[in-house]
Amino acid sequence: MESPSPSPSPESIFLEDFGQKVDLTRRIREVLLNYPEGTTVLKELIQNADDAGATTVRLCLDRRLHGSDSLLSKALAPWQGPLLLAYNDAVFTEEDFVSISRIGGSSKHGQASKTGRFGVGQAFCCLLLRVRTGLSVQVNGYFEVSSNRRGIWYGADMDRSGKIRSVWNRLLLEDVVAPAFTQLLLGIRGLLESRKLYYSLWPSGSFEEPWNILVEHIYRNISNAPVLYSEIEGGKWVSPVEAFLHDQEVTKSKELGEALIELGMPIVGLPNNLFDMLLKYASTVRQKVVTPDTVRCFLRECRLLSSLGKAYKLVLLEYCLEDLLDADVGTHAYNLPLLPLANGEFGLLSDKVQGVLVKIGCKILNPNYGVEHSDLFHYVSDGNATGLVKSIYDVVSLNCGTIETCFHSLEAEERDELRSFLLDPKWYFGDCLNESAIQNCKRLPIYKVYGGGSTQRLPYKILCEVKEKCS
């Protein structure tokens, strides 16, 4: 009688081999296809030897062709030579045996000292990668590199482990490399005698992802760092936030720059490519640039203008009027102490009084004549009471009209403004107003006549007329 067959043990049921299978040859073929041509394989061999702790690496090119009679398949014949032999003096460990038996895995996971798991951009780490960043410096960091070592992991559309690798690389670029670049500029700025060489280290031009993100963060990081050189105060490093970028190709750029430096404006001259890059990446703070408008705003607050030489003042005046049409001069050039006076000095008119004079028809530094015109004094009067009255009567004389006609379009508030200016006590001390100018002031229809009634709509008269009615 046959004995019954033994029943399978519980262990044999639960320990049955099960799971996904990987075609070894197919996997190797994919790895080989991903590897770039050239010297990359040599770098990989050296990298592996370094990871294994080797101190010696030897490579031998065997140019011989070996026989193919004993091969299992004729398809293997092309691989019988020539060949490359690689040797290193590291000892093969038990861990290495386990590692090579796995497909797609790596014993270098979690080992930051191993160069095989991480690489860097040109980028590089311990070994150079075939990664072109577009920067003028090399980048060294523990990047997650792609399997073919042609780039670093990056992409917003990745998921799972790919997303983690991409985020890691991005954080390295934004939070490590960008601040490190700022420190590089701060450390090297005083070591290089040539500022042209110094500025050549700055990133400029267009960049592919993810290096464009690095460049953006570099310019963000340097916004408050003193990395730009200005001639102010005898030579000083200023930050992009403080600096006024100066286009050195504008007319009389040198003289304009010298005048602004003397007044304390921290202007910075840069190569055109960096000029454009600072404007492009000035996202958090608007980058200041030397323009007629910014210079006008600066001069209104400047307290050093009175000490500036005449030649520099004329250069500033010409530049401040550069972007203005005749009708805009009164509006945008107000309160600029750059008005050349007949006595050779410079003065200013208040914006309200200047507007009144423009409305009357007075010429307020008409730029068509140019600041160097030999007949300039015919058209520009002193910025005091005497000069103002003279300019008004010049309009009357040139137009062959009357005072009443010139003042016909003025509102009550404008006549009041003009009267307040002319009756300012400072004009009546010394010889500022002579007798002739005082008499001309009296003939202006800017004085209110009070007759005991309502003060809402009082008529405007000339003082001479009021005197005659009272006598």
Disulfide bonds with the S-S distance in Angstrom:
none
